[in-house]
Amino acid sequence: MDMSDAIIVKSSRLKSVVWNDFDRIKKGDTCVAVCRHCNKKLSGSSTSGTSHLRNHLIRCQRRSNHGIAQYVTAREKRKEGTVTIANFNLDIDQKKDDSLSLVNIKFEQEQMKEETVNTGNSNFDQKRSRFDLARMIILHGYPLGMVEHMGFRVFVKNLQPLFELVTLNRVEADCIEIYGKEKQKMNEMLDRLPGKISLGVDVWTATCGSEYLCLTANYIDESWLLRRRVLNFIIIDPSHTDDKLSETIMSCLMDWDIDRKLFSIVLDSSTSDSITLRVTERLSENRFLYCNGQLFDIRCASNVLSVLVQHALEAVSEIINRVRESIHYIKSSQRVHEKFNVMAKEVGITSQKCLSIDNPLQWNSTYSMLEAALEFRDVFMLLQENDSGYTINLSDVEWERVTAVTSYLKLFVEVTNVFTRSKYPTANIYFPELCDVKLHLIEWCKNSDDYISSLALRMRSKFDEYWEKCSLGLAVAAMLDPRFKMKLVEYYYPQIYGSTSAGRINEVLEGVKALYNEHSIRFPLDFDDQGLAWQVGNVPLCLPSSVKDSRDRLMGFDKFLNETSQGEGGKSDLDKYLEEPLFPRNVDFSISNWWKVHTPRYPVLSMMARNVLGIPMSKVPQELAFNNSGRVLDRDWSSLNPVTVQALVCSQDWIRSELEN
């Protein structure tokens, strides 16, 4: 616009503070507002208002930042209780470049004091806002690159013009700094733990094909709450050897200084025994393990069930595919679907179940599909006789095999639901469920169909491998449930072992006593290590300062003292616990609360309960309980540097856990 003959308008009606920085110029019938700092021309019409002028002043590159607050504050006061966010206006010059220029506001030296800027009634802290952004990204698993997305940058600039936009590298560095601080807090917390730690070991796969080793600490804290925290998330070579993997695990344990605190390690059923043997050997050198590591090697119960499920599904995979095809045929045509429903009524089927195709990645959905199909078995056979287009034929034998496998899946779904009912299940819940699985496997092996009985034998063989390793730990955990004590073992073992059950029950009892005796020997030593306020009866337990120095020499004396004191008529915690009546079975029973209340009565046994009940007999999270695939790392995080990935995954777990608490 040619402004040669324009005149500056001075009017008492121009009362807004923005006119201190603009000249209102009139040429003919057109009014223009010209910025006194950069000479930018904006609409000066009385019908245009002044919001666009305020927005320009906040972003004006040639204008000092002094006084920004008055425009922000004036805008906020326009409506009581309402915040109006500035509209991002594109002027003619910006449109020429067809791009949006986002200006990083520079603060003058006198405005900066520890990165805090005063904006009227409140202070803006750049550093705190930066770390809030990083914590948000960690907490919600957002991609780090979002800070460079145009939409995000526009949103932030309109929301808080004073915030200096950050780069991907800057937010990545902030995330790693947050990880360092959170790790220090984790170190201090682990050092204060009153009991031992059980270590969960998982392998995750990144979308790029890389593999990560995830180590998780499981423990019962001072409030008798079961906790789970990710410790490490380390990239590993897919061709790693057992030696390398065990060395990585030991290195992580020593880095956290928890090798002396380890009680058990929980792995998938397919993990090589040599890994746990190497870790066991290293820990046994320093006599860190209880009962020579008898309860150290634990395999994940949910993983074992998943393996049994895969055996069952593979055995009838062709039949299952034909069931899918049958359902697809019925669902693909309205005419066939209606015909099928009419036949169902003729046969007298009143089932409320709906036919639906499963998701092969979720084996419980395959169970639901087969269960519904079996309800309509007679209708499928009738459809075959009356519809020439339906050529998918299942014989009676095949239907019987589907029936058998579906009954297996039904049990596994029910047991898995028990395992995942709570986010943090204690170890006592597993024994009766897995005893039930073992009894069913014994029965399934007697099936008259050789194909099904051979399947059951393969499943039983796989389960027995697990049972051999873990049955003692499962039984000890069940014994520590005051509603059952040894009675649950005495109930199930005769059904499982028959004539040899007495010897098996005695093995469990001897294992319980051995574990208790070691806890009673280590009890004063653990007390001295952790500085716990343990009391035996009402008398505080006091130890000389030389206990630590002489623990190896006096270990035998502690054992002698424990054995002779019991022989002289004093009853141990274990004896008192087993002799007292069972606690009534109650749906609202909390085993953690029971032991919390009874710790003064059973000081040594409660320490044993804390360690055993904290074992994650199943380490599969609720959302993955029925998943046929493994753990997969988020696509956005998979592309990051492995050091950053560990910082993000660990920090996310710690921050989320802190918020839960």
Wavefront OBJ file of the C-alpha trace (Angstrom):
o trace
v 0.000 0.000 0.000
v 1.317 3.474 -0.905
v 1.485 5.448 2.345
v 2.836 8.701 0.917
v -0.319 10.712 1.564
v -1.435 8.847 4.692
v -1.967 10.699 7.962
v -1.342 9.564 11.558
v -4.573 9.464 13.561
v -4.373 10.567 17.184
v -7.547 9.945 19.117
v -8.448 9.791 22.796
v -10.560 6.750 21.937
v -7.389 4.661 21.413
v -7.055 3.595 25.079
v -5.561 0.084 24.702
v -1.915 -0.235 25.839
v -1.019 -1.691 22.432
v -1.223 1.795 20.888
v 1.930 2.689 22.853
v 3.755 0.533 20.273
v 1.665 1.198 17.136
v 0.829 4.233 14.987
v -2.686 4.309 13.555
v -2.456 5.628 10.008
v -5.414 6.522 7.813
v -5.462 6.765 4.039
v -8.852 7.391 2.548
v -11.284 5.027 4.217
v -8.592 2.485 5.230
v -6.916 2.420 8.670
v -3.592 0.631 9.194
v -1.678 -0.061 12.419
v 2.105 0.226 11.910
v 4.468 -1.337 14.466
v 6.911 1.276 15.758
v 9.623 -1.413 16.152
v 9.569 -3.373 12.880
v 7.219 -1.256 10.716
v 4.967 -4.234 10.079
v 1.544 -3.148 8.834
v -1.559 -4.742 10.326
v -5.239 -3.893 10.218
v -6.040 -0.735 12.195
v -9.766 -0.750 11.617
v -11.938 -0.147 14.685
v -13.821 -3.356 13.830
v -10.642 -5.478 13.924
v -10.028 -5.147 17.654
v -6.544 -5.293 19.169
v -5.922 -9.034 19.773
v -3.881 -9.393 16.589
v -1.785 -6.389 17.641
v -1.065 -7.935 21.071
v -0.070 -11.196 19.389
v 2.326 -9.362 17.087
v 3.979 -7.469 19.967
v 4.562 -10.719 21.889
v 6.411 -12.157 18.885
v 7.972 -9.014 17.437
v 11.658 -9.768 16.814
v 12.849 -6.160 17.057
v 10.984 -5.341 20.217
v 12.486 -5.693 23.697
v 10.784 -8.328 25.861
v 10.055 -5.745 28.581
v 6.342 -5.399 29.103
v 5.240 -8.653 27.499
v 3.442 -9.519 30.719
v 1.013 -6.616 30.383
v -0.255 -7.970 27.055
v -0.502 -11.535 28.323
v -2.235 -10.360 31.501
v -4.616 -8.048 29.646
v -5.610 -10.892 27.367
v -6.212 -13.248 30.311
v -8.456 -10.683 32.049
v -10.743 -10.256 29.060
v -13.172 -12.825 30.484
v -13.210 -13.766 34.113
v -12.206 -17.387 34.590
v -11.370 -17.846 30.888
v -7.973 -18.049 29.215
v -7.870 -16.954 25.586
v -4.956 -18.355 23.640
v -3.505 -16.087 20.961
v -4.396 -16.990 17.405
v -1.348 -17.620 15.274
v -1.775 -15.148 12.391
v 0.016 -15.551 9.073
v 0.733 -12.210 7.418
v 1.420 -11.614 3.722
v 5.216 -11.873 4.118
v 4.908 -15.259 5.865
v 2.615 -16.580 3.151
v 5.224 -15.719 0.521
v 7.637 -18.195 2.111
v 4.755 -20.643 2.612
v 6.267 -21.477 5.991
v 5.790 -20.525 9.598
v 8.618 -18.759 11.405
v 8.781 -19.698 15.060
v 10.971 -17.262 16.932
v 13.001 -18.331 19.949
v 12.504 -15.448 22.364
v 15.767 -14.132 23.814
v 15.674 -12.872 27.378
v 17.728 -9.870 28.456
v 20.236 -10.469 31.206
v 18.321 -8.564 33.895
v 15.223 -10.684 33.223
v 17.039 -13.962 33.831
v 17.526 -15.208 37.344
v 18.058 -18.956 37.564
v 16.130 -19.285 34.295
v 12.988 -17.782 35.874
v 11.088 -14.973 34.167
v 8.563 -12.794 35.955
v 5.370 -12.459 33.924
v 3.192 -10.215 35.999
v 1.587 -12.227 38.763
v 3.537 -15.474 38.197
v 7.056 -16.717 37.478
v 7.979 -18.712 34.384
v 10.752 -21.256 34.906
v 12.317 -22.338 31.600
v 14.348 -25.199 33.074
v 11.477 -26.619 35.061
v 9.202 -26.450 32.022
v 11.853 -28.210 29.948
v 12.062 -31.074 32.431
v 8.270 -31.215 32.748
v 8.178 -31.751 28.992
v 10.807 -34.510 29.205
v 8.946 -36.237 32.049
v 5.709 -36.079 30.047
v 7.422 -37.756 27.082
v 8.850 -40.470 29.355
v 5.612 -41.047 31.260
v 3.368 -41.446 28.209
v 5.887 -43.044 25.851
v 5.725 -40.223 23.315
v 8.332 -40.063 20.515
v 11.192 -37.696 21.332
v 10.881 -36.165 17.863
v 7.503 -34.664 18.785
v 9.318 -31.563 20.099
v 10.257 -30.727 16.509
v 6.778 -31.317 15.056
v 5.352 -28.106 13.628
v 1.952 -28.542 15.267
v 3.536 -29.047 18.700
v 5.778 -25.990 18.306
v 2.848 -23.785 17.276
v 0.788 -25.048 20.218
v 3.574 -24.374 22.742
v 4.341 -20.914 21.354
v 0.702 -19.895 21.582
v 0.328 -21.422 25.035
v 3.504 -19.920 26.515
v 5.426 -17.537 24.239
v 8.254 -17.292 26.791
v 9.146 -20.985 26.471
v 12.306 -21.521 24.431
v 11.567 -24.422 22.091
v 13.892 -27.413 22.486
v 15.466 -29.741 19.949
v 15.348 -33.537 19.903
v 18.950 -33.658 21.184
v 18.109 -31.309 24.064
v 15.067 -33.289 25.233
v 17.034 -36.540 24.880
v 19.734 -35.136 27.169
v 17.054 -34.013 29.648
v 15.543 -37.522 29.669
v 18.936 -39.052 30.425
v 19.474 -36.537 33.239
v 16.070 -37.463 34.713
v 17.078 -41.151 34.480
v 20.266 -40.439 36.443
v 18.353 -38.743 39.260
v 15.656 -41.431 39.357
v 18.303 -44.170 39.394
v 19.928 -42.591 42.442
v 16.556 -42.687 44.232
v 16.150 -46.339 43.216
v 19.609 -47.160 44.572
v 18.769 -45.632 47.924
v 15.434 -47.456 48.066
v 16.969 -50.852 47.222
v 19.600 -50.341 49.888
v 16.894 -49.814 52.530
v 14.843 -52.891 51.606
v 13.982 -55.072 54.624
v 14.045 -58.314 52.621
v 15.472 -60.019 49.565
v 14.850 -59.436 45.856
v 13.640 -61.850 43.194
v 14.902 -61.019 39.722
v 12.678 -61.355 36.642
v 14.500 -61.828 33.319
v 12.828 -61.102 29.968
v 13.942 -60.595 26.386
v 12.196 -57.876 24.382
v 12.327 -57.412 20.619
v 12.625 -54.012 18.956
v 10.800 -53.342 15.696
v 14.205 -53.006 14.014
v 15.062 -56.582 15.016
v 17.341 -55.782 17.982
v 16.902 -57.638 21.258
v 16.928 -56.144 24.751
v 17.457 -57.852 28.098
v 15.008 -56.553 30.717
v 15.791 -57.174 34.394
v 13.045 -56.537 36.951
v 13.314 -56.438 40.749
v 10.401 -57.990 42.674
v 10.188 -57.547 46.442
v 7.913 -56.889 49.394
v 8.620 -53.488 50.918
v 8.542 -52.259 54.499
v 4.757 -51.783 54.282
v 4.283 -55.379 53.148
v 3.294 -54.309 49.631
v 4.536 -56.340 46.670
v 6.532 -54.133 44.303
v 8.022 -54.545 40.853
v 10.642 -52.233 39.342
v 12.584 -52.376 36.074
v 16.318 -52.231 36.800
v 17.960 -52.575 33.402
v 17.010 -52.572 29.741
v 20.148 -53.513 27.835
v 20.654 -54.279 24.164
v 22.086 -57.747 23.549
v 23.540 -59.506 20.545
v 20.894 -61.900 19.136
v 23.649 -64.507 18.831
v 24.631 -64.118 22.499
v 26.039 -67.139 24.324
v 24.851 -68.345 27.727
v 28.178 -67.215 29.195
v 27.730 -63.695 27.845
v 24.127 -63.470 29.072
v 24.991 -64.670 32.596
v 27.902 -62.198 32.721
v 25.553 -59.374 31.701
v 23.113 -60.331 34.471
v 25.872 -60.484 37.096
v 27.302 -57.159 35.924
v 23.900 -55.500 36.372
v 23.418 -57.034 39.825
v 26.801 -55.777 40.983
v 26.208 -52.345 39.460
v 23.073 -52.051 41.622
v 24.910 -53.738 44.539
v 22.098 -56.250 45.003
v 23.973 -59.497 44.295
v 23.985 -60.085 48.074
v 20.230 -59.405 48.221
v 19.141 -61.878 45.540
v 16.723 -64.626 46.626
v 15.603 -66.110 43.290
v 15.717 -65.583 39.555
v 12.639 -66.105 37.355
v 13.034 -67.012 33.683
v 10.974 -68.453 30.836
v 10.704 -72.236 30.705
v 12.757 -72.333 27.492
v 15.748 -70.485 28.971
v 18.910 -72.559 29.157
v 19.769 -74.061 32.564
v 23.413 -73.116 32.063
v 22.582 -69.413 32.512
v 21.156 -69.940 36.001
v 23.938 -72.392 36.866
v 26.602 -69.780 36.100
v 24.804 -67.087 38.110
v 24.259 -69.579 40.962
v 27.961 -70.473 41.017
v 28.972 -66.809 41.210
v 26.554 -66.053 44.049
v 27.409 -69.262 45.932
v 31.060 -68.205 46.113
v 30.008 -65.535 48.611
v 27.379 -67.736 50.293
v 24.584 -65.359 49.281
v 22.005 -68.037 48.399
v 19.620 -69.798 50.795
v 19.604 -73.615 50.941
v 22.384 -73.846 48.344
v 20.106 -72.237 45.781
v 17.282 -74.804 46.025
v 14.694 -72.067 45.528
v 16.864 -69.912 43.278
v 15.935 -71.170 39.787
v 12.220 -70.460 39.196
v 10.445 -70.727 35.842
v 7.469 -68.558 34.867
v 4.163 -70.400 35.429
v 2.232 -68.423 32.811
v 4.944 -69.105 30.266
v 4.686 -72.865 30.930
v 0.910 -72.743 30.426
v 1.440 -70.817 27.183
v 3.797 -73.554 25.958
v 1.169 -76.216 26.762
v -1.433 -74.161 24.892
v 0.776 -73.980 21.808
v 1.272 -77.763 21.908
v -2.516 -78.229 22.000
v -3.265 -75.719 19.238
v -0.576 -77.088 16.933
v -1.928 -80.630 17.354
v -5.305 -79.628 15.870
v -4.204 -76.644 13.769
v -5.730 -78.006 10.539
v -9.082 -78.627 12.226
v -9.011 -75.130 13.756
v -8.393 -73.599 10.308
v -11.439 -75.422 8.958
v -13.549 -74.141 11.863
v -12.401 -70.607 10.951
v -13.329 -71.202 7.309
v -16.759 -72.516 8.356
v -17.485 -69.420 10.443
v -16.214 -67.179 7.651
v -18.549 -68.924 5.177
v -21.563 -68.339 7.456
v -20.654 -64.709 8.217
v -19.851 -63.771 4.607
v -23.447 -64.121 3.370
v -26.635 -62.732 4.906
v -28.638 -65.535 3.257
v -26.419 -68.290 4.705
v -26.358 -66.608 8.109
v -30.153 -66.476 8.277
v -30.375 -70.085 7.071
v -27.911 -71.117 9.788
v -29.980 -69.366 12.496
v -33.168 -71.081 11.295
v -31.435 -74.474 11.462
v -30.173 -73.676 14.983
v -33.777 -73.139 16.119
v -34.871 -76.369 14.410
v -32.176 -78.320 16.243
v -33.240 -76.663 19.489
v -30.060 -74.711 20.229
v -30.693 -71.728 22.490
v -27.052 -70.786 23.084
v -26.304 -67.099 23.635
v -22.782 -67.527 22.262
v -22.011 -65.843 18.951
v -19.854 -67.323 16.223
v -16.813 -65.139 15.608
v -13.390 -65.611 14.051
v -10.524 -65.522 16.546
v -7.412 -63.390 16.711
v -4.602 -65.968 16.266
v -2.283 -63.788 18.369
v -4.590 -64.122 21.408
v -5.055 -67.782 22.292
v -8.009 -67.120 24.622
v -9.909 -65.788 21.587
v -9.203 -69.103 19.815
v -10.671 -70.874 22.836
v -13.801 -68.679 22.660
v -14.179 -69.404 18.930
v -13.922 -73.180 19.445
v -16.235 -73.120 22.458
v -18.945 -71.329 20.431
v -18.433 -73.584 17.408
v -18.943 -76.683 19.563
v -22.293 -75.293 20.726
v -23.394 -75.289 17.065
v -21.788 -78.595 16.107
v -25.109 -80.180 15.044
v -26.035 -77.111 13.003
v -22.756 -77.280 11.060
v -23.498 -80.914 10.227
v -27.055 -80.011 9.140
v -25.761 -77.161 6.990
v -23.459 -79.577 5.239
v -26.459 -81.693 4.241
v -28.609 -78.759 3.057
v -26.142 -76.319 1.484
v -24.181 -77.468 -1.556
v -21.910 -74.429 -1.237
v -20.683 -75.527 2.201
v -18.003 -78.141 1.536
v -15.970 -77.856 4.736
v -16.543 -81.201 6.349
v -15.491 -82.117 9.922
v -15.791 -85.758 10.871
v -17.070 -86.976 14.234
v -13.513 -87.868 15.249
v -12.320 -84.348 14.425
v -15.165 -82.807 16.397
v -14.207 -85.010 19.364
v -10.591 -83.845 19.128
v -11.711 -80.233 19.055
v -13.856 -80.997 22.116
v -10.852 -82.440 23.983
v -8.519 -79.564 23.110
v -11.187 -76.980 23.983
v -11.554 -78.540 27.434
v -7.767 -78.206 27.888
v -7.877 -74.560 26.833
v -10.780 -73.928 29.210
v -8.664 -75.049 32.180
v -5.673 -72.980 31.041
v -7.852 -69.859 30.602
v -9.307 -70.283 34.108
v -5.882 -70.791 35.699
v -4.357 -67.857 33.817
v -7.248 -65.647 34.954
v -6.421 -66.541 38.561
v -2.753 -65.632 37.977
v -3.662 -62.238 36.495
v -6.550 -61.333 38.802
v -4.209 -59.053 40.720
v -1.546 -56.808 39.239
v 0.879 -57.966 41.929
v -0.013 -61.565 42.891
v 1.840 -63.120 45.822
v 3.481 -66.542 45.418
v 0.957 -68.443 47.583
v -1.830 -68.434 44.946
v -0.056 -70.674 42.426
v 0.276 -74.037 44.190
v -3.394 -75.192 44.157
v -3.915 -74.015 40.562
v -0.852 -75.834 39.243
v -1.652 -78.967 41.259
v -4.993 -78.949 39.467
v -3.233 -78.681 36.095
v -0.986 -81.618 36.976
v -3.966 -83.774 38.001
v -5.792 -82.956 34.751
v -2.723 -83.836 32.688
v -2.558 -87.232 34.399
v -6.227 -87.785 33.535
v -5.896 -86.545 29.932
v -3.188 -89.109 29.247
v -5.857 -91.827 29.679
v -7.894 -90.634 26.657
v -8.975 -93.513 24.415
v -7.981 -91.572 21.290
v -4.261 -92.320 20.814
v -3.764 -88.975 19.060
v -5.134 -87.014 22.020
v -3.404 -89.197 24.649
v -0.040 -88.740 22.894
v -0.665 -84.958 22.882
v -1.433 -85.116 26.614
v 1.785 -87.090 27.215
v 3.856 -84.422 25.450
v 2.158 -81.699 27.481
v 2.634 -83.629 30.698
v 6.330 -84.189 29.958
v 6.827 -80.437 29.433
v 4.905 -79.600 32.594
v 6.855 -82.168 34.650
v 10.111 -80.408 33.721
v 8.674 -77.260 35.260
v 7.234 -79.116 38.254
v 10.580 -80.735 39.052
v 12.248 -77.317 39.295
v 9.519 -75.310 40.980
v 7.233 -77.560 43.053
v 9.215 -77.030 46.270
v 9.025 -73.245 45.963
v 5.313 -73.435 45.159
v 4.669 -75.707 48.173
v 6.692 -73.512 50.574
v 4.726 -70.446 49.428
v 1.450 -72.319 50.000
v 2.624 -73.363 53.476
v 3.108 -69.680 54.337
v -0.595 -69.054 53.715
v -2.156 -69.252 57.223
v -5.408 -70.549 55.721
v -3.658 -73.723 54.517
v -0.182 -74.211 56.038
v 0.896 -77.817 55.306
v -2.683 -79.022 54.829
v -2.834 -78.029 51.167
v 0.287 -80.095 50.427
v -1.179 -83.002 52.415
v -4.391 -82.729 50.362
v -2.896 -82.613 46.856
v 0.202 -84.835 47.098
v -1.648 -88.135 47.721
v -3.701 -87.420 44.582
v -0.585 -86.635 42.566
v 1.954 -89.129 43.937
v -0.217 -91.921 45.322
v 1.719 -94.384 47.500
v 4.907 -92.259 47.475
v 3.135 -89.127 48.729
v 4.314 -89.478 52.358
v 7.936 -89.168 51.276
v 7.134 -86.189 49.053
v 5.278 -84.397 51.853
v 8.239 -85.007 54.154
v 10.585 -83.519 51.522
v 8.526 -80.324 51.533
v 8.511 -80.164 55.340
v 12.271 -80.716 55.508
v 12.745 -78.008 52.865
v 10.609 -75.608 54.901
v 12.628 -76.343 58.057
v 15.959 -75.923 56.277
v 14.875 -72.588 54.817
v 13.564 -71.447 58.197
v 16.801 -72.462 59.963
v 18.874 -70.446 57.503
v 16.633 -67.424 58.044
v 16.957 -67.805 61.808
v 20.754 -67.984 61.481
v 20.908 -64.963 59.178
v 18.221 -63.053 61.051
v 20.595 -61.034 63.306
v 22.987 -60.530 60.394
v 20.267 -59.169 58.134
v 19.136 -56.964 60.989
v 22.596 -55.505 61.371
v 22.945 -55.002 57.602
v 19.710 -53.091 57.231
v 19.294 -51.362 60.571
v 15.734 -52.630 60.915
v 13.624 -52.073 64.002
v 12.980 -55.775 64.473
v 11.892 -56.957 67.866
v 11.645 -60.437 69.298
v 8.634 -60.265 71.602
v 8.959 -56.817 73.171
v 12.745 -56.824 73.460
v 14.789 -55.022 70.816
v 17.422 -57.221 69.244
v 20.867 -55.711 69.910
v 24.070 -56.949 68.336
v 27.728 -56.096 68.847
v 29.382 -54.047 66.128
v 31.807 -56.874 65.431
v 29.090 -59.166 64.043
v 29.810 -58.282 60.434
v 33.533 -58.847 60.793
v 33.146 -62.284 62.369
v 30.102 -63.590 60.495
v 32.025 -66.326 58.661
v 33.679 -67.630 61.831
v 30.499 -67.549 63.922
v 28.064 -68.899 61.335
v 28.461 -72.379 62.841
v 27.962 -70.981 66.346
v 24.704 -69.317 65.283
v 23.471 -72.646 63.943
v 24.528 -74.437 67.152
v 22.798 -71.810 69.302
v 19.615 -72.061 67.260
v 19.491 -75.876 67.459
v 20.337 -76.134 71.167
v 17.893 -73.404 72.237
v 15.082 -75.248 70.473
v 16.150 -78.530 72.029
v 15.907 -76.978 75.479
v 12.157 -76.530 75.231
v 11.845 -73.189 73.370
v 9.502 -73.324 70.380
v 10.542 -71.714 67.137
v 8.364 -69.382 65.091
v 7.803 -72.226 62.649
v 6.671 -74.672 65.350
v 4.224 -72.156 66.811
v 2.883 -71.253 63.358
v 2.265 -74.874 62.296
v 0.677 -75.870 65.612
v -1.843 -73.032 65.709
v -5.272 -73.422 64.010
v -5.776 -72.449 60.385
v -7.022 -68.954 59.685
v -10.610 -69.041 58.328
v -10.906 -68.920 54.540
v -12.265 -65.516 53.581
v -12.732 -63.912 50.188
v -11.345 -60.612 51.502
v -8.237 -62.211 53.002
v -4.938 -60.404 52.360
v -1.867 -62.492 53.077
v 0.352 -59.394 53.094
v -1.779 -57.722 55.770
v -1.822 -60.936 57.822
v 1.973 -61.155 57.912
v 2.281 -57.431 58.539
v 0.104 -57.788 61.649
v 1.793 -61.017 62.820
v 5.425 -59.948 62.291
v 5.985 -59.317 66.049
v 4.743 -62.834 66.854
v 6.799 -64.550 64.129
v 9.831 -62.279 63.558
v 11.988 -64.901 61.820
v 9.207 -66.666 59.919
v 7.843 -63.320 58.720
v 11.243 -62.540 57.179
v 11.077 -65.892 55.384
v 7.492 -65.125 54.278
v 8.560 -61.726 52.933
v 11.238 -63.341 50.768
v 9.200 -66.315 49.523
v 5.887 -64.546 48.896
v 7.713 -61.884 46.868
v 8.815 -64.410 44.220
v 7.002 -63.638 40.939
v 5.995 -67.215 40.098
v 4.498 -65.658 36.957
v 6.167 -62.578 35.489
v 3.808 -62.052 32.543
v 1.793 -58.797 32.875
v -2.000 -58.891 32.766
v -2.269 -57.394 29.296
v 0.011 -60.067 27.783
v -1.275 -63.138 29.634
v -2.924 -64.638 26.510
v -0.519 -63.223 23.947
v 1.229 -65.664 21.597
v 4.014 -63.194 20.785
v 6.728 -61.829 23.064
v 7.346 -58.348 24.420
v 7.885 -55.764 21.666
v 9.464 -52.338 22.129
v 7.589 -49.279 20.854
v 8.389 -48.373 17.226
v 9.464 -44.788 17.992
v 11.764 -45.762 20.835
v 13.217 -48.722 18.902
v 15.087 -46.338 16.597
v 16.882 -44.518 19.437
v 20.354 -45.024 20.867
v 20.370 -48.062 23.247
v 21.579 -45.875 26.133
v 18.599 -43.570 25.597
v 16.228 -46.539 25.310
v 17.337 -47.854 28.712
v 16.934 -44.386 30.241
v 13.394 -44.038 28.835
v 12.129 -47.536 29.699
v 13.524 -47.551 33.248
v 12.497 -43.963 34.016
v 8.986 -44.586 32.685
v 8.568 -47.556 35.009
v 9.899 -45.666 38.046
v 7.825 -42.524 37.432
v 4.638 -44.514 36.809
v 5.237 -46.560 39.959
v 5.753 -43.377 41.966
v 2.458 -41.984 40.670
v 0.679 -45.262 41.530
v 1.925 -45.024 45.092
l 1 2 3 4 5 6 7 8 9 10 11 12 13 14 15 16 17 18 19 20 21 22 23 24 25 26 27 28 29 30 31 32 33 34 35 36 37 38 39 40 41 42 43 44 45 46 47 48 49 50 51 52 53 54 55 56 57 58 59 60 61 62 63 64 65 66 67 68 69 70 71 72 73 74 75 76 77 78 79 80 81 82 83 84 85 86 87 88 89 90 91 92 93 94 95 96 97 98 99 100 101 102 103 104 105 106 107 108 109 110 111 112 113 114 115 116 117 118 119 120 121 122 123 124 125 126 127 128 129 130 131 132 133 134 135 136 137 138 139 140 141 142 143 144 145 146 147 148 149 150 151 152 153 154 155 156 157 158 159 160 161 162 163 164 165 166 167 168 169 170 171 172 173 174 175 176 177 178 179 180 181 182 183 184 185 186 187 188 189 190 191 192 193 194 195 196 197 198 199 200 201 202 203 204 205 206 207 208 209 210 211 212 213 214 215 216 217 218 219 220 221 222 223 224 225 226 227 228 229 230 231 232 233 234 235 236 237 238 239 240 241 242 243 244 245 246 247 248 249 250 251 252 253 254 255 256 257 258 259 260 261 262 263 264 265 266 267 268 269 270 271 272 273 274 275 276 277 278 279 280 281 282 283 284 285 286 287 288 289 290 291 292 293 294 295 296 297 298 299 300 301 302 303 304 305 306 307 308 309 310 311 312 313 314 315 316 317 318 319 320 321 322 323 324 325 326 327 328 329 330 331 332 333 334 335 336 337 338 339 340 341 342 343 344 345 346 347 348 349 350 351 352 353 354 355 356 357 358 359 360 361 362 363 364 365 366 367 368 369 370 371 372 373 374 375 376 377 378 379 380 381 382 383 384 385 386 387 388 389 390 391 392 393 394 395 396 397 398 399 400 401 402 403 404 405 406 407 408 409 410 411 412 413 414 415 416 417 418 419 420 421 422 423 424 425 426 427 428 429 430 431 432 433 434 435 436 437 438 439 440 441 442 443 444 445 446 447 448 449 450 451 452 453 454 455 456 457 458 459 460 461 462 463 464 465 466 467 468 469 470 471 472 473 474 475 476 477 478 479 480 481 482 483 484 485 486 487 488 489 490 491 492 493 494 495 496 497 498 499 500 501 502 503 504 505 506 507 508 509 510 511 512 513 514 515 516 517 518 519 520 521 522 523 524 525 526 527 528 529 530 531 532 533 534 535 536 537 538 539 540 541 542 543 544 545 546 547 548 549 550 551 552 553 554 555 556 557 558 559 560 561 562 563 564 565 566 567 568 569 570 571 572 573 574 575 576 577 578 579 580 581 582 583 584 585 586 587 588 589 590 591 592 593 594 595 596 597 598 599 600 601 602 603 604 605 606 607 608 609 610 611 612 613 614 615 616 617 618 619 620 621 622 623 624 625 626 627 628 629 630 631 632 633 634 635 636 637 638 639 640 641 642 643 644 645 646 647 648 649 650 651 652 653 654 655 656 657 658 659 660 661
